[in-house]
């Protein structure tokens, strides 16, 4: 099986001594994902309720944007941690971060 890259915990900077900034970033990421979750539920309900395609596509667009923003926030957090302490154990390496970023672009 090919290497999937760093784990979500590693990218999010899950360390025993999390800083207040990283805790706030994790909260923001979780909020964005919850928002996307709710929007996806609305898409499912719209499809099941035979809503107009315009409404379904608008909801899908909202889900996509929410997920993209969460992904970019995850990568941004990992980049900041990589710059702050590039030799930290479990820290994502620059080439890994580049691949992750490009996977969202």
VOGU-3710 file (C-alpha; in Angstrom, 3 decimals, decimal comma):
1> xxxxxxxxxx> 0,000/0,000/0,000  1,434/3,454/-0,907  2,389/5,862/1,831  -0,583/8,139/2,506  1,634/10,792/4,075  1,395/12,117/7,599  -1,588/11,289/9,747  -4,213/13,909/10,517  -2,887/14,101/14,070  0,625/14,782/12,793
11> xxxxxxxxxx> -0,547/17,453/10,354  -2,681/19,108/13,006  0,320/19,130/15,300  -1,058/16,811/17,968  1,534/17,162/20,668  1,286/16,718/24,419  1,954/20,436/24,934  -0,429/22,029/22,452  -0,230/25,802/22,335  -3,306/28,010/22,715
21> xxxxxxxxxx> -2,905/29,027/19,055  -2,966/25,423/17,880  -5,961/24,694/20,105  -7,781/27,656/18,540  -6,833/26,477/15,056  -8,127/22,982/15,817  -11,376/24,505/17,070  -11,720/26,491/13,833  -11,050/23,381/11,737  -13,598/21,353/13,672
31> xxxxxxxxxx> -16,183/24,147/13,281  -15,634/24,258/9,523  -16,015/20,494/9,304  -19,218/20,602/11,349  -20,538/23,266/8,988  -19,676/21,083/5,990  -21,353/18,132/7,704  -24,568/20,127/8,094  -24,394/21,351/4,512  -23,895/17,793/3,265
41> xxxxxxxxxx> -26,956/16,699/5,234  -28,879/19,474/3,460  -27,657/18,188/0,081  -28,824/14,678/0,905  -32,209/15,983/2,042  -32,503/18,092/-1,117  -31,760/15,110/-3,351  -34,151/12,863/-1,448  -36,794/15,594/-1,556  -36,289/15,976/-5,303
51> xxxxxxxxxx> -35,233/19,604/-4,979  -34,411/21,619/-8,067  -30,940/20,897/-9,432  -29,984/24,537/-8,820  -30,549/24,093/-5,075  -28,594/20,836/-4,985  -25,641/22,339/-6,854  -25,609/25,421/-4,604  -25,484/23,200/-1,519  -22,760/21,025/-3,072
61> xxxxxxxxxx> -20,739/24,146/-3,789  -21,082/25,230/-0,155  -19,925/21,803/1,059  -16,938/21,864/-1,273  -15,882/25,340/-0,150  -16,236/24,448/3,532  -14,120/21,318/3,090  -11,496/23,184/1,048  -11,225/25,890/3,691  -10,826/23,295/6,412
71> xxxxxxxxxx> -8,129/21,543/4,373  -6,215/24,753/3,760  -6,435/25,602/7,441  -5,011/22,176/8,339  -2,118/22,663/5,920  -1,532/26,240/7,080  -1,306/25,046/10,675  1,156/22,322/9,697  3,283/24,827/7,750  3,440/27,160/10,745
81> xxxxxxxxxx> 4,492/24,319/13,017  7,043/23,105/10,470  8,568/26,585/10,288  8,565/26,983/14,068  10,228/23,619/14,739  11,267/21,797/11,554  13,029/19,021/13,477  10,120/18,131/15,761  9,276/14,465/15,869  6,286/13,659/13,650
91> xxxxxxxxxx> 6,435/17,078/12,004  5,366/17,089/8,366  8,258/17,724/6,008  8,093/20,488/3,374  7,693/18,035/0,477  4,811/16,310/2,311  3,142/19,663/2,916  3,551/20,583/-0,737  1,876/17,332/-1,832  -0,966/17,890/0,627
101> xxxxx> -1,438/21,465/-0,545  -1,451/20,449/-4,198  -3,983/17,712/-3,507  -6,445/20,465/-2,511  -5,555/22,868/-5,315
//
